[in-house]
Amino acid sequence: MAAERVPDATVSRLVTYLRVLESLERRGVVRTSSEQLAEEAQVTAFQVRKDLAYFGSYGTRGVGYSVPLLKRELRNILGLSRRWKLAIVGMGRLGQALADYPGLGEVFEPVGFFDVDPAKVGKRLSRGVIEPLANLERAVSERGVEIGLIAVPAEAAQEVADRLVRAGIKGILNFAPAVLETPPHVPVENVDFLAGLARLTYFVSRNVGEEWVG
Ligand code: NAD
């Protein structure tokens, strides 16, 4: 692993580079360059080289990068070369959509689905059955769950996070519009499509405004 602390923005770009490499591979490309990666990832070639340099050099001067090799390295760095067991808490509209999502692929395996609503408990899903929240702690330890997905209403999210932390979860993906507090050894990633929409409407309204002015 890198000795230097890797900036969060670099980690985000590594995910983008991996997507680019997967796309290149689908197109039959076996060698690439920092220039090509940069163009497809919409960053500069300098940025690509700097990001990859945190983890050692994967390119050969004048020859560039092997697509399958760099893809494998990035998957290793991102922790995607092994399986991760997930628990989903909050099995409403979002939780059920996540639970059935085929894109979780080989890497992410949901092994527990929890809700407080007795009307939902017992419902069969493509990958399991919805269980009462009371089963959460035991399921996390007995099934080796490492990542918790929170899809409960905002007001219940911190309490669910606390329970997941106490149960020994290693990381949380939070979909609820709430700022969660966890100990430093339990990282939280927030996913918020409304925040994405708000950024988009900022740029769209600015463009629209420019047209009106111009
Ligand atoms: P929903 O009302 O359909 O589902 C919420 C579920 O959580 C219900 O089944 C409810 O019984 C359950 N629940 C409530 N308290 C609980 C607790 N303490 N423990 C376990 N389960 C509990 O809501 P939804 O539309 O599925 O949205 C779920 C959450 O995700 C909300 O916080 C919403 O704001 C958020 N959301 C985020 C995004 C995003 O992009 N991040 C998108 C949609 C919704």
Boltz pocket constraint, residues with backbone or C-beta under 6 A from the ligand:
constraints:
  - pocket:
      binder: B
      contacts: [[A, 89], [A, 90], [A, 91], [A, 92], [A, 93], [A, 94], [A, 95], [A, 114], [A, 115], [A, 116], [A, 117], [A, 120], [A, 133], [A, 150], [A, 151], [A, 152], [A, 153], [A, 154], [A, 156], [A, 159], [A, 160], [A, 174], [A, 175], [A, 176], [A, 177], [A, 191], [A, 192], [A, 193], [A, 194]]
      max_distance: 6.0
